[in-house]
Amino acid sequence: MHFRLPFLAPPPATSLIGGERSTVGFDPEADAWMSSLAAQAPAHACRLIEERLNMLEASGLPEAQYVPALGLIQDAIGTTQTRIDSALPRTEMRFEAADLDLVRAILGLLKRTAAAFLNTVDRLEGRWFRSGTRAIRDSALQQAALAILQRIELAHRIYARSSAKGWQQLARISHIALTSRSRVSEATRTEVARLHTRALLLELADPNRLDPIYFEHLRMYLRRHGAQSRILRLGRLPAESHQAPGLYILDVGGRNLEPLARIDPARVAQDGLVLDTRALLKRLERQLTGLDAGVDTARLGLPRDASQPRYREFLAGLSERWSQRTPRRHGRSRFLPRTRLAIGFEAARAFLGGDAAAAQGDRASSRAISQWTILNESPSGFGLALIAPTAGIRIGEACCLRPDGRTEAHLGVIRRAEHRGPRDIVIGVELLGSGAKPAQLRLDTELLSETGGSPVVHFAHSAALGGAAVLCRSGRLREGGQVVIDLQGQTGVHQVGAVVAAGASLELGALQPAS
């Protein structure tokens, strides 16, 4: 395929924070090429973008033409990435091999464009240049940061790890932007800080804990409110504020954050980078208070979904992780036997009851028993790695595991997932309790009924609530109400104590003797 590389004028300074900058409109051939990509299947569009990138890298164009041409390619990558992202599952962690191939193609293209922009910055660094050339370097810095942010977001969209190399590049970009002698414009300094901050807040939120819907809520929240945080050099931060929550020091790799309050100031250089989330945390606190008071979500700068309890739980989790990263409650012991895992509430109940065939055949929720390795174990849960393929995983879903050679089964909730390849998945399971049994539940309004009831799981002792408890679908329990539990032919009346959310569409209620 033959086409002319566009010789574009440098784009005007503009915000890249939403990934919405476009060079379309500067050149008719560029407009035509961008329009043609939309008509192609995503896989073919990726190949066309790669061809154009190859041609550009071999063209030898001067920087004033090279950077805008590379910006056009980045726009094409962003448009194609949006198409691929929208086609990925929104309810569970289940990705076809073809989807992963497309994601890998986009990640590779973003990696190349980020490197190309940074190579341009290196060529221009230290050179005497006019203001127009300075604008080219500023544009390259901003667009490199945007490409890296897009890589980080896309990697977490499929529950993969973000690139260590990308974090190193992003830290380097911020160091350049924040150095007074680098002579970058104030607009570039601000834009790089926004992009870097958004990437750090995303990583700090531990997005692999979120199901795809709430991962998108996280991205939208950061686009709207992420600018409340900032990145600055440690030397510009008053010493008396170092112990405040919400301040994090970046390590030399640019990826890991450590609360500043835990760091010995003597160990940190004054030009080290600090993430300051204090203003964002204040906004979060106001939003949570407003939701509790029934304030309209639009007035709080939140979507309509924010009135739902799960969204409030999502915001509270962000507040906790952005204010102070808490250490693990329990140590992890290495523990490598195999286990069978049933995913889904009904499959877990069947597995608890010893009906492996019913759990295996629970196709209504597309779940089956699968084989996993227990990577680590603690009093609060398990880390599992996939051995055999499974139909799909969803954050916040109930699961039941029984390690090989053990008689006791454990019921838990999938809290975190990491996708490392088509057959390489790691999940974190929070333990709700062991020795649970399937049961039926009737509410106080149904006490006289001889039939019916809701399927539940009964715990003689729940690790989460510290006593007898019942796990069921959300909306069935009322604190203070009475319930009848039918457990293996034995019925008993109980009073419901505290009721807490236990995962996606599940709740856990404490059981007390009926008064």
HELIX and SHEET records of a PDB file:
HELIX    1   1 PRO A   28  ALA A   38  1                                  11    
HELIX    2   2 PRO A   42  SER A   59  1                                  18    
HELIX    3   3 GLU A   63  ALA A   87  1                                  25    
HELIX    4   4 ALA A   97  LEU A  124  1                                  28    
HELIX    5   5 SER A  131  ARG A  157  1                                  27    
HELIX    6   6 ALA A  164  LEU A  178  1                                  15    
HELIX    7   7 SER A  180  SER A  182  5                                   3    
HELIX    8   8 GLU A  186  LEU A  204  1                                  19    
HELIX    9   9 PRO A  207  ARG A  209  5                                   3    
HELIX   10  10 PRO A  212  HIS A  225  1                                  14    
HELIX   11  11 GLY A  226  GLN A  228  5                                   3    
HELIX   12  12 LEU A  234  ARG A  236  5                                   3    
HELIX   13  13 ALA A  239  SER A  241  5                                   3    
HELIX   14  14 LEU A  260  ARG A  262  5                                   3    
HELIX   15  15 PRO A  265  ARG A  267  5                                   3    
HELIX   16  16 ARG A  278  ASP A  292  1                                  15    
HELIX   17  17 THR A  297  LEU A  300  5                                   4    
HELIX   18  18 ARG A  304  SER A  307  5                                   4    
HELIX   19  19 PRO A  309  SER A  323  1                                  15    
HELIX   20  20 PHE A  345  LEU A  352  1                                   8    
HELIX   21  21 ALA A  356  GLN A  360  1                                   5    
HELIX   22  22 ASP A  444  GLU A  446  5                                   3    
SHEET    1   A 4 ARG A 230  ARG A 233  0                                        
SHEET    2   A 4 LEU A 273  ASP A 276 -1                                        
SHEET    3   A 4 LEU A 247  LEU A 250 -1                                        
SHEET    4   A 4 LEU A 257  PRO A 259 -1                                        
SHEET    1   B 7 SER A 333  ARG A 334  0                                        
SHEET    2   B 7 ILE A 369  SER A 378 -1                                        
SHEET    3   B 7 ARG A 338  ILE A 343 -1                                        
SHEET    4   B 7 ALA A 398  PRO A 403 -1                                        
SHEET    5   B 7 HIS A 410  GLY A 421 -1                                        
SHEET    6   B 7 ASP A 424  SER A 434 -1                                        
SHEET    7   B 7 GLY A 381  LEU A 386 -1                                        
SHEET    1   C 7 LYS A 437  LEU A 443  0                                        
SHEET    2   C 7 SER A 454  PHE A 459 -1                                        
SHEET    3   C 7 ALA A 469  ARG A 473 -1                                        
SHEET    4   C 7 LEU A 506  PRO A 513 -1                                        
SHEET    5   C 7 GLN A 490  GLY A 503 -1                                        
SHEET    6   C 7 GLN A 482  LEU A 487 -1                                        
SHEET    7   C 7 LYS A 437  LEU A 443 -1                                        
END                                                                             
